[in-house]
C-alpha cells in the first residue's frame, strides 16, 4: 500500500491526471481486497471524479462497476 500511496503522491505533484486515476483505482481495489470497503470507496470515487473530468468513458464505466461491487460488499450482512 505504501508503494501505491507514494506513487499517487508523485503523480499528484506531476499533475498526471490519467495516471492518478489509474493509481487511485488500483488503490481502491487493493483496499477492497484487504476488506477495507470504506477506504476502497474513497479512492474509487476520487478516481471517478478524475475520469469524469477527463471524459474517459471506459474509466468511468469500469470505476462505476467497481464502486457498485464494493458498495454491495458494504451492504451485505456481516
PyMOL commands that set and color helices and strands:
alter all, ss='L'
color gray80, all
select helices_A, chain A and resi 2-14+17-33+37-54+57-75
alter helices_A, ss='H'
color red, helices_A
deselect
rebuild
show_as cartoon
